[in-house]
Amino acid sequence: MNNSGIDSDFLVIGGGIAGMIFAIKAAAIGSVTVLTKAASDEANTAYAQGGIASVWSVDDSFESHVADTLRAGAGVCDRAAVESIVRDGPEVVRELIALGTHFTRVDEGGEDEYDLGREGGHSHRRVLHAQDLTGREIMRALGAAARARGNIRVLENHVAVNLLIDKGADGRPQSCWGAYALEKSTMRVRKIAARTTLLATGGAGKVYLYTTNPDIASGDGVAMAYRAGAPIANMEFYQFHPTCLYHPAAKSFLISEALRGEGAILRLPDGTPFMKRYHPDAELAPRDVVARAIDSEMKRGGYDCVYLDLSHRDAGFIRERFPNIYERCLGFGFDLTAAPIPVVPAAHYMCGGVVTDLMGRTGIPRLYAAGEVAMTGLHGANRLASNSLLEAAVMGRRAFAAARELLGHDEAAIPEFRQWDPGAAIKSEQHVLITHSWEEIRRLMWNYVGIVRSDLRLESALRRILMLKEEIHGYYWHHQIDSDLVELRNLVTVAELVVRCAMLRKESRGLHYNIDHPEHPHHPDDAGTPHNTTMRRFDAPPPATLSA
């Protein structure tokens, strides 16, 4: 299938669950190049502790999983996407098992069964997990499966810079043919051409000061797709995980929602539980409710943190069910089995992203997206716990199916793209300008565009972000690029998209809470028709209000 001038039939940007499932399948019919920003196992997937949600028990049902997802999504889910992805859950779980994933098993009445956890927003136990290191286990299995196949070339420590886009006479994108990528070790920018390209770059948690995400999560896929002309939607819905370990050396280590699923209680510093005041499901309320409750209590009482208490459960159960979390907390001086641990919210998951259909196709031909970078309509205004690995696995498979269909009758010739030309760019001697701008964006987003927002904060944030964007743009074009500069350029673009989408939504819904618009108006079609905030670079400026 390879043609002259094509480096690969398939280019995968990102090495998480969506990208690796795509690559493993694609290797059977063509050549595959996988770009990873760091080591191949350093992906957002690897940090997923809770598990993958799927209907598995005979006591559960697709209808129940769909209903739970729609309820969490607060009227912004696309019902067709929810029903379709949920129904594919058991099949993708079986495929992960076939590829070597070892989910935790338990003896149930003499029968060896998969252990099913329950997390916030779920009405049944349906979360398959590998103790509390599910992401690591999935990446181990997928990595081994990929290495066992030929035709997959993994380029580690490569940062995608821009997509290769051929444009029409009006400047609008026609097709995507790969990407320019910076090789960190040599600082050389390579042109990597491909007949199909998958964005599987994960989220953008580093746009916020505090995040559970790894350092690589700088929103590269969203920023590149937006610059190329693909529609981006619902970026205002950024999920803050309610419980991250509060310790200066912990780098916001995530404390899985599964602890609350097993009975952990949120308490104030004096030991008072408080979640019943906010939601009838208390600690098992959806994440947006729990995060806002913690934020409210911290501001009301002037607390640095609140406390999560699982010490009433059997110590042996805690050590066996949560070995990684137990050991990590112990390393910071906290014993889960003996006392409550200090926690705070942190940016965790991007529910918006590059708009795709239910086969992973974006608004640009030959460009696909899957996983956290994509907006399929599954999550709506708030992601239901453990639906992320489900979506990534399902959509990674589907994007491959769509790309395979395209290549099956593809006769198009690749356009000519120039090699990367740095022109008169000079080496930077002022790296402090990058680090200062990076810090300012993250602190600005945390304080002005965080868990609780206002019109004034959003307007102020946009003004400063546009000034920073202009400064960064000038710096980018006058200096030789490195990975920090590439990420900073992407980070400011993502920040602008989050703010602009938030300004469009004149209501409070799901993860977006604006004190100037606190109402969550009921829409007659809340159950299925989404109300999205969509941004596209080549479109006219969006209206000031969200149309119903």
C-alpha positions in Angstrom: 0.0 0.0 0.0 3.0 2.3 0.4 3.6 4.9 -2.3 6.6 7.0 -3.3 6.8 10.1 -1.0 4.7 8.5 1.7 6.6 7.7 5.0 3.6 5.7 6.3 0.2 4.6 5.4 -0.9 5.6 8.9 0.5 8.3 11.2 -0.6 8.1 14.9 0.2 11.1 17.0 0.1 9.9 20.6 0.7 6.6 22.3 -2.2 6.1 24.7 -5.0 3.5 24.5 -6.7 5.1 21.4 -3.5 5.5 19.4 -2.1 2.0 20.2 -5.4 0.2 19.4 -5.5 2.0 16.1 -1.8 1.2 15.4 -2.1 -2.5 16.3 -5.0 -2.9 13.9 -3.5 -0.8 11.2 -0.2 -2.8 11.2 -2.1 -5.7 9.7 -2.7 -3.8 6.4 -0.1 -1.1 6.1 2.9 0.7 7.6 2.4 2.7 10.8 4.4 5.5 12.4 3.6 6.4 16.0 4.9 9.6 17.5 5.2 9.9 21.3 6.3 13.1 23.1 8.2 11.2 25.8 8.8 7.5 26.4 6.2 5.3 24.7 4.5 4.4 28.1 4.2 8.0 29.3 0.7 8.7 28.1 -2.4 9.9 29.9 -3.8 6.4 29.7 -1.1 5.2 32.0 -2.3 7.5 34.8 -5.8 6.1 34.8 -6.3 4.5 38.1 -10.0 3.7 38.3 -10.7 1.5 35.3 -12.9 1.1 32.2 -16.7 1.3 32.5 -18.6 -1.4 30.6 -21.8 -3.4 31.1 -20.4 -6.7 32.3 -22.7 -8.1 35.0 -26.0 -9.8 34.3 -27.5 -7.4 36.9 -26.5 -4.4 34.7 -27.9 -3.2 31.4 -27.0 -0.9 28.5 -30.0 1.2 29.3 -28.7 1.8 32.8 -25.2 2.8 31.6 -26.7 5.1 29.0 -29.0 6.7 31.6 -26.1 7.3 34.0 -24.0 8.8 31.2 -26.8 11.1 30.1 -27.5 12.2 33.7 -23.9 13.1 34.3 -23.7 14.9 30.9 -26.3 17.4 32.0 -28.2 17.6 28.7 -25.2 18.1 26.4 -24.5 14.5 25.5 -25.3 13.3 22.1 -27.7 10.4 22.8 -26.7 8.5 19.6 -23.0 8.7 20.6 -23.8 7.5 24.1 -25.9 4.5 23.0 -23.5 3.5 20.3 -20.3 3.7 22.4 -21.8 2.1 25.5 -23.1 -0.9 23.5 -19.6 -1.5 22.1 -18.2 -1.6 25.6 -18.2 -5.4 26.3 -16.6 -6.1 22.9 -13.7 -3.7 23.4 -13.1 -5.1 26.9 -13.0 -8.6 25.5 -10.5 -7.4 22.9 -8.3 -5.8 25.6 -8.3 -9.1 27.5 -7.4 -11.0 24.3 -4.5 -8.5 23.8 -3.2 -9.5 27.2 -4.7 -7.1 29.7 -5.1 -8.7 33.2 -8.0 -7.1 34.9 -8.5 -7.9 38.6 -10.5 -11.0 39.4 -12.2 -12.1 42.6 -13.8 -15.3 43.9 -17.6 -14.9 44.0 -19.2 -17.9 45.6 -16.6 -20.3 44.2 -16.7 -18.7 40.8 -13.7 -16.8 39.5 -15.1 -13.5 38.2 -13.8 -10.1 37.2 -14.0 -7.6 40.1 -16.4 -4.8 39.2 -16.0 -1.4 41.0 -18.5 1.3 41.3 -17.7 5.0 41.0 -19.5 8.3 41.2 -22.6 8.6 39.0 -22.8 4.9 38.3 -26.0 3.0 39.4 -24.2 -0.4 39.1 -20.8 -1.9 39.6 -19.4 -1.9 36.1 -15.8 -0.7 36.3 -13.3 -3.3 35.3 -9.9 -2.5 36.8 -6.4 -3.8 37.4 -6.2 -3.0 41.1 -5.6 0.8 41.1 -3.2 0.7 38.2 -5.6 0.0 35.3 -4.0 2.4 32.9 -0.5 1.0 33.4 -1.7 -2.5 32.9 -3.5 -1.6 29.7 -0.5 0.2 28.3 1.7 -2.8 29.3 -0.5 -5.1 27.3 -0.9 -2.9 24.3 2.8 -2.1 24.2 3.6 -5.8 24.2 1.1 -6.4 21.4 2.5 -3.6 19.3 6.1 -4.9 19.7 4.9 -8.3 18.6 3.8 -7.0 15.3 5.8 -5.7 12.4 5.0 -2.5 10.4 4.9 -0.2 13.5 7.7 2.3 13.8 7.6 4.2 17.2 9.4 7.5 17.3 9.8 8.4 20.9 10.6 11.9 22.1 9.1 13.5 19.0 6.8 16.5 19.4 4.3 17.2 16.6 4.5 20.8 15.5 2.0 21.3 12.8 -0.2 19.2 10.5 0.6 18.9 6.8 -2.5 20.4 5.2 -3.2 21.1 1.6 -5.4 24.1 1.2 -7.9 25.3 -1.4 -7.8 28.7 -3.2 -9.9 30.1 -0.3 -7.3 29.0 2.3 -9.5 26.4 3.8 -8.2 22.9 4.4 -8.7 20.2 1.8 -6.9 17.2 3.4 -4.3 16.2 6.0 -1.2 14.4 4.9 0.8 13.9 8.1 2.7 16.3 10.3 6.0 18.2 11.0 7.6 16.7 14.1 10.4 18.0 16.3 13.0 15.3 17.3 14.0 16.4 20.8 17.5 14.8 20.8 18.7 16.5 17.6 16.3 19.6 17.6 15.6 18.7 14.0 12.1 19.1 12.5 11.1 16.2 10.3 8.4 16.0 7.7 6.4 12.8 8.2 4.0 12.2 5.4 1.1 9.8 5.7 -2.1 8.9 3.9 -4.1 9.0 7.1 -3.4 10.8 10.4 -4.9 10.0 13.8 -4.7 12.6 16.6 -4.6 10.6 19.9 -2.7 13.3 21.9 -4.8 13.2 25.1 -5.8 16.2 27.1 -4.6 19.6 28.1 -4.4 19.6 31.9 -1.1 21.6 31.9 -3.2 24.7 30.9 -4.1 24.8 34.6 -1.8 25.4 37.6 -2.9 22.2 39.4 -3.5 19.0 37.4 -3.5 15.3 37.6 -2.1 15.0 34.1 1.5 14.2 33.1 3.7 17.0 31.9 3.1 16.1 28.3 -0.6 17.1 28.4 -0.4 20.5 26.8 -3.3 20.3 24.3 -1.2 19.8 21.2 -3.8 17.9 19.2 -6.5 20.5 19.8 -4.2 23.4 19.0 -2.9 21.8 15.8 -6.3 20.8 14.6 -7.7 24.3 15.3 -4.8 26.0 13.4 -5.5 23.6 10.5 -9.2 24.6 10.4 -11.0 21.7 12.1 -14.0 22.5 14.3 -13.4 22.4 18.1 -16.3 22.3 20.6 -17.2 22.4 24.3 -13.8 23.4 25.6 -15.5 25.1 28.6 -16.2 21.7 30.1 -13.0 20.9 31.8 -13.4 18.3 34.5 -11.6 18.9 37.8 -10.9 15.7 39.7 -12.2 16.3 43.3 -9.5 14.4 45.1 -5.8 14.8 44.5 -3.3 14.4 47.3 -2.5 17.7 49.0 1.3 17.7 49.5 4.0 20.0 48.0 6.0 17.1 46.7 3.1 15.0 45.3 2.5 16.9 42.1 -1.2 16.5 42.5 -1.1 12.7 42.8 -4.6 11.5 41.9 -6.6 9.7 44.6 -9.0 7.5 42.6 -12.8 8.0 42.7 -12.9 4.3 43.4 -12.0 5.0 47.1 -15.3 6.9 47.4 -16.9 4.0 45.6 -15.7 1.8 48.4 -17.0 4.0 51.1 -14.5 6.8 51.6 -16.0 9.9 53.3 -15.1 13.6 52.6 -14.6 15.5 55.8 -13.7 19.1 56.9 -10.5 19.6 59.0 -12.6 19.1 62.2 -13.8 15.8 60.9 -17.3 16.9 59.9 -18.7 15.1 56.8 -20.3 17.6 54.3 -21.3 16.0 51.0 -24.9 15.2 52.1 -25.5 19.0 52.2 -24.7 19.2 48.4 -26.2 16.0 46.9 -28.3 13.0 48.0 -25.7 10.7 46.7 -23.1 12.4 48.9 -19.6 11.1 48.0 -20.9 9.2 45.0 -22.4 12.4 43.4 -21.0 13.3 39.9 -17.5 14.8 39.8 -18.6 18.3 39.1 -20.8 18.4 42.1 -18.1 17.0 44.4 -15.4 19.3 43.1 -17.6 22.4 43.5 -18.6 21.3 47.0 -15.0 20.9 48.0 -14.1 24.3 46.4 -17.0 25.9 48.2 -16.0 24.5 51.6 -12.4 25.5 51.2 -13.3 29.0 50.3 -16.0 29.3 53.0 -13.7 28.0 55.8 -10.4 29.3 54.5 -9.0 25.8 54.4 -6.0 24.7 52.3 -7.6 21.3 51.8 -10.3 18.9 53.0 -9.8 15.2 54.0 -10.8 11.9 52.5 -11.4 9.1 55.1 -11.3 5.4 54.3 -9.8 4.4 57.7 -13.1 2.8 58.8 -12.6 0.0 56.2 -10.5 -3.1 56.9 -6.8 -2.3 56.6 -6.1 -5.5 54.6 -8.9 -4.7 52.1 -7.4 -1.2 51.6 -3.9 -2.5 51.0 -5.1 -5.2 48.6 -7.6 -3.0 46.7 -5.5 0.1 46.4 -1.9 -1.0 46.6 -0.4 1.8 44.5 -2.4 4.6 46.2 -1.6 3.1 49.7 2.1 3.0 49.0 2.3 6.4 47.4 0.4 8.0 50.3 2.7 6.2 52.8 5.7 7.7 51.0 4.3 11.1 51.7 3.6 10.3 55.4 -0.1 9.4 55.1 -1.5 6.0 56.1 -4.8 5.4 54.3 -5.7 2.6 56.8 -5.2 4.8 59.9 -6.4 8.3 59.3 -7.9 10.7 56.7 -5.6 12.1 54.0 -5.6 15.7 52.7 -7.1 16.3 49.3 -7.8 19.2 46.9 -9.4 19.4 43.4 -7.2 19.5 40.2 -7.7 19.8 36.5 -8.2 16.3 35.2 -10.1 15.7 32.0 -11.0 17.7 28.8 -14.6 16.8 27.9 -14.5 19.0 24.8 -12.0 18.8 21.9 -11.8 18.2 18.2 -15.2 17.5 16.8 -15.6 14.0 15.3 -18.3 11.8 14.0 -18.9 8.3 15.4 -16.1 6.9 13.2 -13.5 9.3 14.4 -13.6 11.5 11.3 -12.8 15.2 11.9 -13.9 18.2 9.7 -10.7 17.7 7.7 -10.5 14.7 5.3 -7.8 12.1 6.2 -7.6 13.5 9.7 -9.1 11.4 12.5 -9.2 11.9 16.3 -9.9 9.5 19.2 -9.6 9.6 23.0 -9.5 12.7 25.2 -8.5 15.0 22.3 -11.8 14.3 20.5 -15.3 15.5 21.1 -17.7 12.7 20.1 -20.7 13.8 22.2 -20.3 11.0 24.7 -19.3 13.1 27.7 -21.5 16.1 27.3 -21.1 18.7 30.1 -19.4 16.2 32.4 -17.7 12.9 31.9 -19.1 9.9 33.8 -16.2 8.2 35.8 -14.3 5.6 33.8 -16.1 6.3 30.5 -12.9 7.8 29.1 -11.0 4.5 28.6 -14.2 3.1 27.1 -14.5 5.9 24.6 -10.8 5.8 23.7 -10.9 2.1 23.0 -14.1 2.2 21.0 -13.1 5.2 19.0 -9.6 4.0 18.3 -11.1 0.9 16.7 -13.6 2.8 14.7 -11.1 5.4 13.5 -9.1 2.6 12.1 -12.1 1.1 10.4 -12.8 4.5 8.7 -9.2 4.9 7.7 -9.1 1.4 6.3 -12.2 2.1 4.2 -10.6 5.2 2.8 -7.3 3.6 1.9 -9.2 0.7 0.3 -10.1 2.8 -2.7 -7.6 5.6 -2.4 -6.0 6.8 -5.6 -5.0 10.4 -4.6 -1.5 11.6 -5.0 0.2 13.2 -2.1 0.8 17.0 -2.6 4.3 18.3 -2.4 5.2 19.7 1.0 8.4 21.5 1.7 10.9 20.3 4.3 10.9 22.4 7.4 12.7 25.7 6.9 13.7 27.7 10.0 14.6 30.7 7.8 16.4 33.4 9.8 15.2 32.1 13.2 17.9 32.5 15.9 18.6 30.4 19.0 16.9 31.7 22.0 19.0 33.1 24.8 15.9 34.2 26.8 14.3 31.0 28.0 12.9 32.8 31.0 10.3 34.4 28.7 8.9 30.9 28.0 8.8 29.8 31.6 7.2 33.1 32.8 4.5 33.0 30.1 3.8 29.3 30.9 3.4 30.1 34.6 1.2 33.1 33.9 -1.2 31.2 31.6 -1.6 28.4 34.1 -2.1 30.6 37.1 -4.5 32.9 35.1 -6.6 29.9 34.0 -6.7 28.5 37.5 -7.8 31.7 39.2 -10.1 33.1 36.4 -11.3 30.0 34.4 -11.3 27.3 37.1 -14.1 25.5 39.0 -16.1 28.7 39.4 -16.2 31.5 36.9 -17.8 34.9 36.2 -18.3 37.1 33.2 -15.7 39.6 34.5 -13.1 37.0 35.2 -13.6 35.5 31.7 -13.3 38.9 30.0 -10.2 39.7 32.0 -8.7 36.3 31.2 -9.3 36.7 27.4 -7.7 40.1 27.3 -4.5 38.9 28.9 -4.4 35.6 27.0 -4.7 37.5 23.7 -1.7 39.7 24.7 0.3 36.6 25.7 -0.7 34.9 22.4 0.7 37.9 20.4 4.0 37.8 22.4 4.3 34.1 22.0 3.5 34.2 18.3 6.3 36.8 17.8 8.7 34.7 19.8 7.8 31.6 17.9 8.5 33.1 14.5 11.8 34.7 15.4 13.5 31.9 17.4 14.4 28.3 16.7 11.8 26.1 18.2 12.2 23.6 21.0 9.6 21.4 22.8 8.9 24.0 25.4 8.1 26.7 22.8 5.9 24.3 20.8 4.0 23.4 23.9 3.7 27.0 25.1 2.3 28.0 21.7 -0.3 25.2 21.9 -1.1 26.0 25.6 -2.0 29.6 24.9 -4.3 28.5 22.0 -6.1 26.0 24.2 -6.5 28.6 26.9 -8.1 31.0 24.4 -10.5 28.2 23.2 -11.5 27.4 26.8 -12.2 31.0 27.6 -14.1 31.8 24.3 -16.3 28.7 24.7 -17.0 29.6 28.3 -18.0 33.1 27.3 -20.5 31.7 24.8 -22.3 29.6 27.4 -24.6 31.9 29.2 -25.7 29.4 31.8 -24.3 27.1 34.4 -24.2 23.4 33.3 -22.2 20.4 34.2 -18.5 21.4 34.6 -19.1 25.0 33.6 -20.3 27.1 36.6 -20.7 30.9 36.1 -21.9 32.9 39.1 -23.4 35.5 36.8 -25.5 32.8 35.1 -26.2 30.2 37.9 -29.3 28.8 36.4 -29.3 25.4 34.6 -32.3 26.0 32.3 -34.2 23.0 31.3 -34.3 22.3 27.6 -37.2 20.2 26.2 -34.6 18.0 24.5 -32.1 17.8 27.3 -32.2 14.0 27.0 -30.6 13.9 23.6 -29.9 17.0 21.5 -26.6 18.7 22.5 -26.1 22.5 22.8 -22.5 22.8 21.8 -20.1 25.8 21.7 -18.2 25.4 18.5 -15.1 27.3 17.4 -13.5 27.1 13.9 -10.6 29.2 12.9 -11.9 30.0 9.4 -15.5 30.8 10.5 -16.8 34.3 11.3 -16.5 35.4 14.9 -19.0 33.4 17.0 -22.2 35.2 18.3 -22.2 36.5 21.9 -24.8 34.0 23.1 -25.3 30.3 22.7 -28.2 29.5 20.5 -30.8 27.0 21.8 
